[in-house]
Amino acid sequence: MAQADHMNNTYLLGNKPIRRIGFGAMQLAGPGVFGPPSDPEASRAVLRRAIELGVDHIDTAQFYGPDVVNDLIREALYPYPDDLKLVTKVGGRRDDAGAWLPAQTPAELRQGVEANLRSLQVERMDLVNLRLHHLEGDGDRVPLAEQLGELQDLREEGKLDLVGLSNATLDDVRTALDLVDDLGEVQNAFGILDRTDEPIVEFTREHDVAFVPFFPLGSAFTSGPQTLANDPAIRQVASKHDATPSQIALAWLLAQYENVLLIPGTSSIAHLEENMAVGDIELDDSDLETLTEVQEVGNPIG
């Protein structure tokens, strides 16, 4: 497996170079990604610090909150830096109790894109991910071609630059490559603790498509950061680089897969600075060999 060039800290999102460490804004909302945070100004300060540290890629969604996270981004950063890429996702919604529900009809997808444009106060999104829901049975699922077709229509109307996929199977990605011009990215759960989707990562690499892992440290359901800290191989490499286990898990993704873009999220400036410092960690061949011993735990929520 090829090792990424550490001197090249950018990758293409469509035809635009982008720094490989961005910012995932989901955690800026209240508990359960629902409602406002306890300290909105602290959340806005994190966003401003992210820009100061060179972040040029923020991942968000109107249904984070809902509206809360997009509002914080707009309040903190508008007018936006010229090089900032705003990436969102559609295909989901929240009910009054905060449950996550699919919203995948063409009309709902259009409504979702429009809601992001309105709340972020932009005329066009840089990228819109289609968040897929693999429901039991096919009776309620909108065909993927219909969903992507609506996003392509919105693209032709100038409301978004790129289309991506989230929570996708390999078949979904293959289908999207046939239906979408210049697929922007695939965003799935992936990390050193859960490499279930490695075939998808390899497929995107072969087709020069960015892969954006969520749960890169393992999910909350698997106590990811604590699991990383307990792994002897990760502890060994972390000690060598005077880094945290979580930093090593993120650095491993950058070193192993040159098409990976990271969007670690946090509501803490100190944690943000720790995440951004991952770009300075250079894992060598012996580190990568040691890290092959890491025990996977998988992702119980699929």
Helices and strands as residue ranges (DSSP letters): E 10-13, E 16-19, E 23-24, G 26-28, G 31-33, H 40-52, E 57-59, H 68-77, E 85-90, E 92-94, E 100-102, H 106-120, E 125-131, H 144-156, E 160-166, H 170-179, E 185-189, H 198-206, E 210-214, G 220-222, H 224-230, H 232-241, H 245-256, H 269-276, G 277-280, H 285-291
